[in-house]
Amino acid sequence: MDQHKKNLIREFKAKPLTGGICKTTNQKNGRYLLEAVVNPQGSKNRFTFAQMTGTSLGFRLQKDWETFGGDAFTFEILEEITQKETQTEAEFREELELLGELWAEKFDPDLSY
């Protein structure tokens, strides 16, 4: 492997993680899926791809996705955070999960997928 590729890999691994709280909402029945994810932009891209191709995002949404179609769903990133220099990946993921729990308190749990 040449030095340029090694430098790119090293730079990529050195980048702090980005996480976020994402909400996928079924506009037909008000049900939602709230997720704490690393790389929320990647989740948004997967959602857009699923809408374009007609494929479901996962088993929790599968039945409603098939019933109402992908266009019945919206995706939003509610909050984003970046890993602090002093945090390990495990600590960052734990913080992200706690943030997800705080966001979950704001929504009706009976409507959650």
C-alpha positions as CSV (number, residue, x, y, z in Angstrom):
1,M,0.0,0.0,0.0
2,D,1.4,3.4,-0.9
3,Q,2.0,6.1,1.6
4,H,-0.9,8.2,0.3
5,K,-3.4,5.5,1.1
6,K,-1.9,4.9,4.5
7,N,-2.2,8.6,5.3
8,L,-5.9,8.6,4.2
9,I,-6.6,5.6,6.4
10,R,-4.9,7.1,9.4
11,E,-6.8,10.4,8.9
12,F,-10.1,8.6,8.6
13,K,-9.5,6.6,11.8
14,A,-8.4,9.8,13.7
15,K,-11.7,11.6,12.9
16,P,-14.0,11.9,15.8
17,L,-17.3,10.0,15.5
18,T,-20.5,11.9,14.9
19,G,-23.8,10.6,16.4
20,G,-27.3,11.6,16.4
21,I,-30.9,11.0,17.3
22,C,-33.0,10.2,14.3
23,K,-36.7,9.9,14.0
24,T,-38.5,8.1,11.1
25,T,-42.2,9.0,11.2
26,N,-45.1,7.4,9.5
27,Q,-47.3,10.3,8.4
28,K,-50.3,8.1,7.9
29,N,-50.7,6.8,11.4
30,G,-48.3,8.9,13.5
31,R,-46.1,5.9,14.5
32,Y,-42.4,6.6,14.7
33,L,-39.0,4.9,15.1
34,L,-36.5,6.8,17.3
35,E,-32.9,5.7,17.0
36,A,-29.6,6.8,18.5
37,V,-27.1,6.2,15.7
38,V,-23.4,6.7,14.8
39,N,-23.3,8.5,11.5
40,P,-26.8,10.1,11.3
41,Q,-26.1,11.4,7.7
42,G,-25.5,7.8,6.6
43,S,-28.9,6.9,8.2
44,K,-30.5,9.7,6.2
45,N,-28.9,8.4,3.0
46,R,-30.1,4.9,3.7
47,F,-33.6,6.2,4.3
48,T,-33.5,8.2,1.0
49,F,-32.2,5.1,-0.9
50,A,-35.0,2.9,0.7
51,Q,-37.6,5.4,-0.5
52,M,-36.2,5.5,-4.0
53,T,-35.9,1.8,-4.4
54,G,-39.1,0.8,-2.5
55,T,-37.2,-1.3,0.0
56,S,-37.9,-1.3,3.7
57,L,-35.6,0.1,6.3
58,G,-36.0,-2.9,8.6
59,F,-38.3,-5.4,10.2
60,R,-39.9,-2.9,12.7
61,L,-41.2,-0.7,9.8
62,Q,-41.7,-3.5,7.3
63,K,-45.5,-4.0,7.6
64,D,-46.3,-0.3,7.5
65,W,-43.8,0.4,4.8
66,E,-45.4,-2.3,2.6
67,T,-48.9,-1.0,3.5
68,F,-48.4,2.7,3.0
69,G,-45.2,2.9,0.9
70,G,-42.0,4.7,1.5
71,D,-43.5,8.1,0.7
72,A,-45.6,7.9,3.8
73,F,-42.5,8.2,5.9
74,T,-40.3,11.2,6.8
75,F,-36.8,11.2,8.3
76,E,-35.3,13.8,10.5
77,I,-32.1,14.2,12.5
78,L,-33.3,15.7,15.8
79,E,-29.9,16.3,17.4
80,E,-26.2,15.6,16.5
81,I,-23.2,15.3,18.7
82,T,-19.5,14.8,18.1
83,Q,-17.2,12.6,20.0
84,K,-15.0,14.6,22.4
85,E,-11.2,14.1,22.3
86,T,-11.2,12.6,25.8
87,Q,-14.0,10.1,25.0
88,T,-13.4,6.5,24.1
89,E,-15.8,5.1,21.4
90,A,-17.6,3.1,24.1
91,E,-18.1,6.3,26.2
92,F,-19.4,8.2,23.2
93,R,-21.9,5.4,22.3
94,E,-23.1,5.4,26.0
95,E,-23.6,9.2,25.8
96,L,-25.5,8.8,22.6
97,E,-27.8,6.1,24.1
98,L,-28.5,8.4,27.1
99,L,-29.3,11.2,24.7
100,G,-31.7,8.9,22.9
101,E,-33.4,8.1,26.2
102,L,-33.9,11.8,26.9
103,W,-35.5,12.3,23.4
104,A,-37.7,9.3,23.9
105,E,-39.3,11.0,26.9
106,K,-40.6,13.7,24.5
107,F,-42.8,11.3,22.4
108,D,-45.7,9.0,23.1
109,P,-44.3,5.6,23.7
110,D,-47.5,3.9,22.5
111,L,-46.8,5.2,19.0
112,S,-43.2,3.9,18.9
113,Y,-42.4,1.0,16.6
